[in-house]
Amino acid sequence: MNKSIPRVDIAETNGELVVAAELPGLTRDDVSIRIENNVLTLKGEKKQEEEEKATNYHRIERSYGAFSRSFSLPSTVDASKVRAGFKDGVLTITLPKTEEAKGKEIPIEVE
């Protein structure tokens, strides 16, 4: 498994899907988001810092390299209203559902 692949959480409420991806060490300029044919794709790259010649590393565990993650979206997502934010190394993508998909509560009348 490529260790540079970000960990992702996907949650759903009645009105939207929320995707949260951990991207430590990256900036918003290092990541791209695309939605095409109901597929959400995250791409990016964490570049390795230049090693200092005088430094002898004993262990390197941080991951580097390019990554790409794709997720199939339900047809109920309104792609024209998608929002994305980046804070403290976490990319959050909010995917609102279409009005039809949100459901409608029907009141019960008392006779």
N, CA and C atoms as a LAMMPS dump frame, in Angstrom:
ITEM: TIMESTEP
0
ITEM: NUMBER OF ATOMS
333
ITEM: BOX BOUNDS ff ff ff
-5.0000000000000000e+02 5.0000000000000000e+02
-5.0000000000000000e+02 5.0000000000000000e+02
-5.0000000000000000e+02 5.0000000000000000e+02
ITEM: ATOMS id mol type element x y z
1 1 1 N 0.842 -1.185 0
2 1 2 C 0 0 0
3 1 3 C 0.883 1.242 0
4 2 1 N 0.536 2.187 -0.838
5 2 2 C 1.278 3.438 -0.906
6 2 3 C 0.94 4.281 0.321
7 3 1 N 1.936 4.599 1.137
8 3 2 C 1.683 5.338 2.374
9 3 3 C 1.329 6.796 2.133
10 4 1 N 1.528 7.312 0.895
11 4 2 C 1.201 8.707 0.644
12 4 3 C -0.29 8.904 0.372
13 5 1 N -1.059 7.832 0.285
14 5 2 C -2.498 7.945 0.051
15 5 3 C -3.162 8.496 1.311
16 6 1 N -3.945 9.588 1.165
17 6 2 C -4.559 10.197 2.35
18 6 3 C -5.679 9.34 2.927
19 7 1 N -5.872 9.471 4.224
20 7 2 C -6.99 8.816 4.899
21 7 3 C -8.207 9.701 4.722
22 8 1 N -9.343 9.079 4.442
23 8 2 C -10.549 9.822 4.111
24 8 3 C -11.723 9.313 4.935
25 9 1 N -12.534 10.25 5.44
26 9 2 C -13.808 9.928 6.09
27 9 3 C -14.92 10.467 5.204
28 10 1 N -15.983 9.694 5.043
29 10 2 C -17.148 10.146 4.28
30 10 3 C -18.367 9.99 5.179
31 11 1 N -19.082 11.099 5.388
32 11 2 C -20.269 11.094 6.252
33 11 3 C -21.457 11.606 5.445
34 12 1 N -22.648 11.224 5.893
35 12 2 C -23.867 11.644 5.206
36 12 3 C -24.887 12.161 6.204
37 13 1 N -25.488 13.284 5.842
38 13 2 C -26.619 13.806 6.6
39 13 3 C -27.813 13.776 5.661
40 14 1 N -28.943 14.257 6.124
41 14 2 C -30.127 14.276 5.273
42 14 3 C -29.909 15.174 4.054
43 15 1 N -29.091 16.227 4.197
44 15 2 C -28.946 17.194 3.12
45 15 3 C -27.657 17.155 2.327
46 16 1 N -26.635 16.385 2.781
47 16 2 C -25.347 16.436 2.085
48 16 3 C -24.45 15.265 2.439
49 17 1 N -23.433 15.084 1.6
50 17 2 C -22.322 14.185 1.897
51 17 3 C -21.134 15.068 2.251
52 18 1 N -20.319 14.636 3.206
53 18 2 C -19.132 15.395 3.591
54 18 3 C -17.931 14.459 3.537
55 19 1 N -16.937 14.859 2.745
56 19 2 C -15.706 14.091 2.613
57 19 3 C -14.605 14.881 3.318
58 20 1 N -13.9 14.236 4.235
59 20 2 C -12.786 14.87 4.942
60 20 3 C -11.538 14.023 4.693
61 21 1 N -10.496 14.668 4.157
62 21 2 C -9.256 13.967 3.84
63 21 3 C -8.105 14.588 4.618
64 22 1 N -7.326 13.743 5.31
65 22 2 C -6.146 14.218 6.027
66 22 3 C -5.005 14.386 5.038
67 23 1 N -4.473 15.6 4.961
68 23 2 C -3.389 15.897 4.034
69 23 3 C -2.275 16.669 4.746
70 24 1 N -1.635 16.051 5.746
71 24 2 C -0.606 16.767 6.501
72 24 3 C 0.569 17.155 5.625
73 25 1 N 1.045 18.364 5.834
74 25 2 C 2.204 18.848 5.097
75 25 3 C 1.887 19.396 3.717
76 26 1 N 0.624 19.378 3.322
77 26 2 C 0.238 19.904 2.014
78 26 3 C -0.496 21.227 2.172
79 27 1 N -0.525 21.991 1.094
80 27 2 C -1.316 23.216 1.042
81 27 3 C -2.432 23.001 0.033
82 28 1 N -3.353 23.943 -0.015
83 28 2 C -4.464 23.79 -0.962
84 28 3 C -3.963 23.799 -2.403
85 29 1 N -2.817 24.426 -2.645
86 29 2 C -2.259 24.454 -3.999
87 29 3 C -1.645 23.113 -4.406
88 30 1 N -1.418 22.219 -3.445
89 30 2 C -0.844 20.9 -3.726
90 30 3 C -1.902 19.868 -4.095
91 31 1 N -3.181 20.25 -4.024
92 31 2 C -4.274 19.293 -4.188
93 31 3 C -5.239 19.789 -5.258
94 32 1 N -5.782 18.862 -6.045
95 32 2 C -6.843 19.213 -6.99
96 32 3 C -8.044 18.298 -6.76
97 33 1 N -9.234 18.847 -7.025
98 33 2 C -10.487 18.114 -6.845
99 33 3 C -11.233 18.18 -8.168
100 34 1 N -11.798 17.056 -8.58
101 34 2 C -12.549 17.021 -9.835
102 34 3 C -13.762 16.109 -9.655
103 35 1 N -14.886 16.529 -10.229
104 35 2 C -16.072 15.676 -10.279
105 35 3 C -16.437 15.506 -11.744
106 36 1 N -16.505 14.249 -12.16
107 36 2 C -16.856 13.95 -13.541
108 36 3 C -17.596 12.617 -13.568
109 37 1 N -18.753 12.604 -14.228
110 37 2 C -19.573 11.389 -14.34
111 37 3 C -19.851 10.754 -12.976
112 38 1 N -20.219 11.577 -12.001
113 38 2 C -20.538 11.13 -10.637
114 38 3 C -19.358 10.447 -9.938
115 39 1 N -18.145 10.846 -10.286
116 39 2 C -16.942 10.34 -9.611
117 39 3 C -16.156 11.539 -9.086
118 40 1 N -15.898 11.532 -7.776
119 40 2 C -15.082 12.556 -7.126
120 40 3 C -13.644 12.051 -7.105
121 41 1 N -12.715 12.867 -7.623
122 41 2 C -11.304 12.474 -7.651
123 41 3 C -10.472 13.531 -6.934
124 42 1 N -9.66 13.081 -5.986
125 42 2 C -8.692 13.924 -5.281
126 42 3 C -7.308 13.534 -5.793
127 43 1 N -6.523 14.526 -6.194
128 43 2 C -5.153 14.266 -6.635
129 43 3 C -4.226 15.253 -5.959
130 44 1 N -3.014 14.826 -5.728
131 44 2 C -2.042 15.724 -5.136
132 44 3 C -0.681 15.082 -5.061
133 45 1 N 0.239 15.845 -4.503
134 45 2 C 1.59 15.323 -4.337
135 45 3 C 2.253 15.994 -3.152
136 46 1 N 2.849 15.168 -2.317
137 46 2 C 3.655 15.665 -1.209
138 46 3 C 5.108 15.491 -1.614
139 47 1 N 5.763 16.621 -1.827
140 47 2 C 7.151 16.568 -2.277
141 47 3 C 8.084 16.362 -1.085
142 48 1 N 9.111 15.563 -1.316
143 48 2 C 10.096 15.292 -0.267
144 48 3 C 11.025 16.483 -0.121
145 49 1 N 11.28 16.846 1.115
146 49 2 C 12.204 17.936 1.379
147 49 3 C 13.596 17.509 0.959
148 50 1 N 14.377 18.468 0.497
149 50 2 C 15.735 18.133 0.103
150 50 3 C 16.542 17.731 1.331
151 51 1 N 17.229 16.617 1.184
152 51 2 C 18.049 16.137 2.294
153 51 3 C 19.329 16.954 2.39
154 52 1 N 19.712 17.25 3.589
155 52 2 C 20.979 17.927 3.793
156 52 3 C 22.094 16.89 3.714
157 53 1 N 23.151 17.234 3.014
158 53 2 C 24.253 16.283 2.808
159 53 3 C 24.917 15.881 4.123
160 54 1 N 24.933 16.762 5.114
161 54 2 C 25.613 16.477 6.377
162 54 3 C 24.74 15.671 7.34
163 55 1 N 23.5 15.418 6.959
164 55 2 C 22.58 14.726 7.857
165 55 3 C 22.566 13.238 7.557
166 56 1 N 22.754 12.423 8.591
167 56 2 C 22.633 10.972 8.468
168 56 3 C 21.308 10.556 9.072
169 57 1 N 20.361 10.212 8.213
170 57 2 C 19.053 9.793 8.712
171 57 3 C 19.129 8.374 9.251
172 58 1 N 18.516 8.149 10.409
173 58 2 C 18.436 6.816 10.982
174 58 3 C 17.13 6.147 10.6
175 59 1 N 16.118 6.96 10.356
176 59 2 C 14.811 6.423 9.986
177 59 3 C 14.036 7.514 9.264
178 60 1 N 13.337 7.138 8.205
179 60 2 C 12.429 8.046 7.505
180 60 3 C 11.086 7.337 7.396
181 61 1 N 10.089 7.845 8.094
182 61 2 C 8.758 7.227 8.086
183 61 3 C 7.701 8.089 7.418
184 62 1 N 7.993 9.375 7.256
185 62 2 C 7.008 10.244 6.61
186 62 3 C 6.899 9.854 5.141
187 63 1 N 5.678 9.888 4.631
188 63 2 C 5.466 9.459 3.254
189 63 3 C 5.471 10.645 2.305
190 64 1 N 5.914 10.382 1.078
191 64 2 C 6.018 11.395 0.042
192 64 3 C 5.535 10.787 -1.26
193 65 1 N 5.205 11.641 -2.201
194 65 2 C 4.838 11.167 -3.526
195 65 3 C 3.453 11.618 -3.936
196 66 1 N 3.105 11.238 -5.156
197 66 2 C 1.813 11.603 -5.724
198 66 3 C 0.748 10.618 -5.248
199 67 1 N -0.489 11.099 -5.188
200 67 2 C -1.604 10.227 -4.835
201 67 3 C -2.819 10.603 -5.665
202 68 1 N -3.73 9.673 -5.772
203 68 2 C -5.01 9.895 -6.43
204 68 3 C -6.027 8.976 -5.769
205 69 1 N -7.142 9.546 -5.355
206 69 2 C -8.238 8.757 -4.762
207 69 3 C -9.505 9.121 -5.509
208 70 1 N -10.313 8.134 -5.847
209 70 2 C -11.577 8.37 -6.539
210 70 3 C -12.703 7.674 -5.789
211 71 1 N -13.862 8.344 -5.756
212 71 2 C -15.032 7.831 -5.057
213 71 3 C -16.254 8.001 -5.943
214 72 1 N -17.033 6.947 -6.08
215 72 2 C -18.291 7.043 -6.815
216 72 3 C -19.296 7.8 -5.97
217 73 1 N -19.989 8.739 -6.582
218 73 2 C -20.989 9.538 -5.883
219 73 3 C -22.387 9.091 -6.307
220 74 1 N -23.332 9.181 -5.398
221 74 2 C -24.704 8.879 -5.802
222 74 3 C -25.211 9.962 -6.759
223 75 1 N -26.173 9.604 -7.575
224 75 2 C -26.715 10.572 -8.544
225 75 3 C -27.473 11.69 -7.854
226 76 1 N -27.672 11.57 -6.545
227 76 2 C -28.413 12.587 -5.795
228 76 3 C -27.555 13.792 -5.41
229 77 1 N -26.251 13.774 -5.719
230 77 2 C -25.373 14.907 -5.392
231 77 3 C -25.556 16.005 -6.437
232 78 1 N -25.689 17.231 -5.958
233 78 2 C -25.803 18.399 -6.835
234 78 3 C -24.401 18.958 -7.059
235 79 1 N -23.747 18.524 -8.14
236 79 2 C -22.343 18.88 -8.403
237 79 3 C -22.144 20.386 -8.575
238 80 1 N -23.189 21.114 -8.931
239 80 2 C -23.043 22.555 -9.148
240 80 3 C -22.924 23.337 -7.842
241 81 1 N -23.185 22.696 -6.705
242 81 2 C -23.15 23.389 -5.409
243 81 3 C -22.081 22.856 -4.462
244 82 1 N -21.131 22.106 -4.974
245 82 2 C -20.071 21.523 -4.152
246 82 3 C -19.154 22.631 -3.63
247 83 1 N -18.756 22.511 -2.344
248 83 2 C -17.834 23.457 -1.715
249 83 3 C -16.65 22.676 -1.142
250 84 1 N -15.497 23.338 -1.108
251 84 2 C -14.311 22.704 -0.53
252 84 3 C -13.572 23.722 0.321
253 85 1 N -13.033 23.252 1.448
254 85 2 C -12.247 24.089 2.335
255 85 3 C -11.032 23.326 2.827
256 86 1 N -9.997 24.052 3.199
257 86 2 C -8.758 23.434 3.663
258 86 3 C -8.309 24.145 4.922
259 87 1 N -8.203 23.402 6.026
260 87 2 C -7.787 23.996 7.291
261 87 3 C -7.01 22.97 8.104
262 88 1 N -5.87 23.389 8.629
263 88 2 C -5.037 22.557 9.513
264 88 3 C -4.745 21.181 8.921
265 89 1 N -4.466 21.127 7.623
266 89 2 C -4.108 19.864 6.985
267 89 3 C -5.274 18.951 6.675
268 90 1 N -6.495 19.446 6.802
269 90 2 C -7.677 18.633 6.496
270 90 3 C -8.463 19.314 5.382
271 91 1 N -8.673 18.589 4.295
272 91 2 C -9.503 19.049 3.187
273 91 3 C -10.919 18.558 3.44
274 92 1 N -11.891 19.482 3.437
275 92 2 C -13.291 19.119 3.635
276 92 3 C -14.066 19.495 2.382
277 93 1 N -14.739 18.508 1.809
278 93 2 C -15.544 18.72 0.611
279 93 3 C -16.998 18.457 0.985
280 94 1 N -17.85 19.456 0.773
281 94 2 C -19.269 19.344 1.088
282 94 3 C -20.029 19.194 -0.218
283 95 1 N -20.77 18.092 -0.316
284 95 2 C -21.495 17.756 -1.536
285 95 3 C -22.988 17.767 -1.237
286 96 1 N -23.668 18.879 -1.502
287 96 2 C -25.101 18.947 -1.211
288 96 3 C -25.897 17.977 -2.079
289 97 1 N -26.985 17.484 -1.521
290 97 2 C -27.882 16.615 -2.279
291 97 3 C -28.893 17.476 -3.03
292 98 1 N -29.43 16.927 -4.096
293 98 2 C -30.483 17.627 -4.82
294 98 3 C -31.705 17.745 -3.927
295 99 1 N -32.556 18.696 -4.206
296 99 2 C -33.756 18.903 -3.389
297 99 3 C -34.619 17.651 -3.344
298 100 1 N -34.725 16.947 -4.457
299 100 2 C -35.549 15.728 -4.495
300 100 3 C -34.998 14.649 -3.568
301 101 1 N -33.68 14.603 -3.418
302 101 2 C -33.044 13.554 -2.623
303 101 3 C -33.103 13.82 -1.13
304 102 1 N -33.359 15.061 -0.722
305 102 2 C -33.35 15.4 0.695
306 102 3 C -34.527 14.808 1.442
307 103 1 N -35.522 14.406 0.732
308 103 2 C -36.691 13.845 1.402
309 103 3 C -37.607 14.953 1.881
310 104 1 N -38.8 14.579 2.141
311 104 2 C -39.788 15.562 2.564
312 104 3 C -40.628 14.937 3.666
313 105 1 N -40.747 15.651 4.749
314 105 2 C -41.568 15.167 5.847
315 105 3 C -43.02 15.555 5.554
316 106 1 N -43.887 14.598 5.743
317 106 2 C -45.304 14.818 5.465
318 106 3 C -46.042 14.932 6.787
319 107 1 N -46.692 16.068 7.003
320 107 2 C -47.402 16.247 8.268
321 107 3 C -48.653 15.339 8.312
322 108 1 N -48.975 14.898 9.517
323 108 2 C -50.161 14.061 9.723
324 108 3 C -51.249 14.922 10.319
325 109 1 N -52.353 14.964 9.658
326 109 2 C -53.47 15.76 10.151
327 109 3 C -54.333 14.922 11.103
328 110 1 N -54.819 15.597 12.136
329 110 2 C -55.701 14.916 13.099
330 110 3 C -57.137 15.252 12.714
331 111 1 N -57.969 14.205 12.597
332 111 2 C -59.375 14.422 12.233
333 111 3 C -60.267 14.313 13.452
